[in-house]
Every structure is written in C-alpha cells, then in structure tokens.
Amino acid sequence: MSDAPPIFSDDISIDLNSDEYFMSEALKEAMKAHKMEEVPVGAVIVSEGQIIGRGYNQVETLKDATAHAEMLALTAAQESLGDWRLSECDLFVTKEPCPMCAGAIVHCRIRDLVYGCSSPKDGAAGGGFINLLEQPTLNHRTEIRSGVLADQSAQILRDFFRAARVKSKRVDDQENQINV
C-alpha cells in the first residue's frame, strides 16, 4: 500500500490563494498518511493566506484514536498562533470531518471549513448523517464549502481501502490454506 496514487496531472495550474491550492496542500498531507498505511486524510489550516498548521491521520502510528488529520492540524495552528482560538482561520481537509473533529472545529472557532469528499457514514459537516458545525444552539457556527477537489480526495481513499481489502484477502487465503 505504500505506492500512493498520483493526485494531479502535471498540466494543472492553481491560484496560490484559492481553495484548490490549499486543498492540494491537504492532499499532500493525505499522501503522507497513505505512505504510512494510515487512512489517507490530510488537513491544513490557513490564516491570512498562509498555512499555519498541517496534519495527516496518524491513528495507527501514534496508537491514538484522536490523531485525526484535523485534530493534529488544529493543534499545530494553535501552537503557531499561541492561542486556542482560531476564529480568523480556515481549515481545508480532504474528507468531511467526523463528529469528534467537527466538535473540535466548533470549539476552536474555525471560520470556514473546506472539505473535499463527503463521508455519508460518519460525516458531521452536512454531507454525512449530521451537521454539527451549523447547530443553532452552539456558540459558534462555521461556514462550510464542500466538493473542492472531491474526485482526488475520494480517489485516494478508494485506492487505500481497495488495497487494504486485497491485502486482507491474501491473508485470509493464506490462513485458509494453513487450516485445510
């Protein structure tokens, strides 16, 4: 699974202050996770046009269920600014955040969330089963933009899980041969 798929063709031109540019940076983070055989999700946090926090899934590597890309990027951004409040910051992440990450996004007061592909099973930002970021009872609501580089974001996940299933099937086949 360490051979990560290409994300972009060489002929793409990207404005360095666009959602696509920052999402491409999040995809680079996702590639790091892919190379480590982690679920390939990546995130960057932007303040005043500059990336101040990066993260990629490291749940298996760190043996920490909270080591999602968003959580690690939020921590890096807070350290960069010296403040837990990220109200002038935008988060770009390749996959729709889960409830844990959505809760952290609200508590950190992220201004805008931009995500690539939706996550129907566990998404908590409007594309999945719930939208925690715009709940009227919360003290902060985050604006949401979705579908930015969605095809690339979804493809890296599909490739990862396809390879994991193939690897799992090979292990099952080997075990079945032993148990005959």
N, C-alpha and C positions, 0 to 999 in steps of 0.2 A: 504493500500500500504506500510505500514511500515515494513512488513515482507519481507526483502530483500532475494533474492535467493542466494544460495551458489555460490561462484565464482570458487573455485578449489576443487578437490578431495584431500584427505589427503595424497595421495601417490605421489604427485608431488615434485620433487627435483629441486631446482633452483639455478644456479650460481649467487652469490650475486653481480656480476658486469655485468650481462647480460641484454639485452633488456627485456627479460621476467621478470626478477626480478623487474626492475624499472616499467614495465607496471603493474605488480601485485600490486605495491605500488599505482599506479594511480587508479587501480580498487578498492583499499581500500578507496580511496578518493571518488570515484563514489558511493560506498556503503553509505557513509555519506550523500551524496545528496539524494540517494534513501530513506533513513530513514527519511529525512526531506520533502519527497514528492516533491523533485526537480528533474528535468531531470537528470538522473544519469550519469554524465560525471565527470571524475576526471583527475587531472594532477599533475605531479611532474617535477621539474627542477633539473638537476644533473650537478654538477661541480666537476671535479676531483674525480669521483666515489662517491660523497656524495650528498644527497638530500638537496638542499638549499632553496627550495620553494615548497609549496603544495597548491592545491586549488581544490575546487569542486563547481559545479553550485550552486549559491545562489540567482538567479534572483528574485524568488518569496519572499524569506526570507528578502532580503535587499531592495526589491522594486526598483531594479536597473537592467536595461536591459543589462548593460555591465558586470555584475557579473558572467561571464562565468568562468569555471574552469581554463582555460588558462590564462585569464586576472588576476585572483587572484593569481595564481602561479607565474606569471611574476612579479607582484608587490612584493610578498614575497621574491623572489630571488633578486630583485633589492635592497630591504631593507637589505637583508643578506649581499650582496656584497658592499653596499654603492655606487652603480653605476647603471645607467640605461642600460649600455652596457653589454650584456650577451653573448659576442662573443665566449667564451670558455665553453658555457653551452649547454646542450641538454634538450629538452622538450619531455616528454612522456605524451601522452593524450589518453584516451580511445576511443575517436571519432574524426574523421577528423575535423580540425578547420573550423569555418565559416569565411567569408570574414573579419569581424571585428578582430577576433583573429589572422588570418593569417597576416593582416596588422601590428598588434602589434608585432608579431613574427619577421617580417622583420625589423621593426624599432628598436627592441631590439637587433637585430643581432644574434639571436639564431643560433648556429652552425648546429645542427641536430634536426629534428623533427621526432619523432617515434610515430605513432598512431596505434590504434587497428583496429577499423572498419571504413570503408568508409561511407561518407554521400552524396549519389548521389544528393539530392535536394539542399543542401546548402554548400557542402564541397568546400573548396578553397585551397586544397593542393594536387591536382592531381587525387583524387578519385571521386570528385564531378564534378561540372559544370565548374570549373576554377582552375588554379594553380597559385596563387599569389606569392608563395614562390620562384619560379624559373623564374620570369619575367625578361627578359634580360635588360629592361630599368631601373630596380631598382638598388640601390647602394649596395644591399646585397642579396645574394641568400642562402637559407637554404637547406641543404641536407635532403631528405625525405626517411624514411623507413616506410612501412605500413604493416598491417596484423599481427602485433605482438599481440598475444592473442586476435585475432579478434573474435573468436567464443564467448569467455567470454564477451568481450566488447559489442558485438551485442546482446547477450542474456539478459544482464541486461537492455538494452534499450527496447528490445521487451517485457520483463516481465513488465516493468514500464508502457509502453503505453497500453499493454493489460489490465492491472489492471485499468488504467485510463479510458479506454473505458467501461469496465464493470461497474465501479463506475458511469460514466456518464449515462449509460443506465439505471441503477437503479434509478437515479434521474429523468430521463425522464419518466420512467414507473410510478414513484410516482406522478409526475406532471400530467401525463395523467389520473391517477385515480382521482385526485382532480378536473380536468377540465371536467369530464364526466357529 
